[in-house]
Amino acid sequence: MIAQVEQRWLIYIDELPIMLFNIMRSDPVTGVQRVRRFLDWFRNDVRGLPGAQSVRWLVSGSIGLDTLVQQHGMADTINSLSHQGLPAFKDEVAVGMLMALAGRYQMAFHEDDARSMVDAIKWSQPYYLQTAFHHLRSLMVANPGIGAGTLIDAAIETMVQPGSDNDFHHWITRLEQQLDRASAGHAIALLNFAANDPLGVRPEALLNIIEERLPSVLPEDARRIFINLRDILERDAYWWPDEKSGNKRYRFRLEPLRRWWMRRNTL
């Protein structure tokens, strides 16, 4: 079919990393080899097909393909791919989106309110902006006469409560999908600790978490384990290194996720 195309095509594959992780998980004997053969085929054979220059491939996923190949020693299989992240909206774009939503629903919602909501969410991915706005709108309907700005924090809190928090559970599930059981446990422990402070945690304190969990491991091995998990959590948008104060601190990118993570570990 590719050889017969007469125009340019874009082929989109969503959640490819999850499929590959499932192959490895369901086939512990030869799963890694099967995944490597697939990625080698995708890199070499597909590109060599007649007409391949007329086809572009777009691969996406909620789990990083780079994490999969690096964890299993096959990073070379994707060196021909161009990795593209999906950054959050810039503040002005995020404010514009919220103002457009407010205009659609004819709400008493001002630009200062929009900026306050952007500041409260921290990481302006459009899905979470729209979710927070939905809860704010519901609160304004239920509390007529109370200004939007006063209800923003309550809207964020509503997002993370049981019954409204379904969008956050996959953040744990995907760690359990892409990491072995021990590594997933270490990553969750690091996030449990970091969630307690909205300003983030120093890397030395996070390294200490790993050392406490692995008392029999050599210091250099504990450091290597921490650095590997640190990079995975940064690459997959759980946290980011904030150096504005002059001291690096790893803090959650998405404030509602931090609040949800903290709530799930609170009695």
Secondary structure, 3 states (H helix, E strand, C coil): CHHHCCCCEEEEEECHHHHHHHHHHHCCCCHHHHHHHHHHHHHHHCCCCCCHHHEEEEEECCCCHHHHHHHCCCHHHHCCCCCCCCCCCCHHHHHHHHHHHHHHHCCCCCHHHHHHHHHHHCCCCHHHHHHHHHHHHHHHHHCCCCCHHHHHHHHHHHHCCCCCCHHHCHHHHHHHHHCCHHHHHHHHHHHHHHCCCCCCECHHHHHHHHHHHCCCCCHHHHHHHHHHHHHHHHHCCCEEEECCCCCCEEEECCHHHHHHHHHCCCC
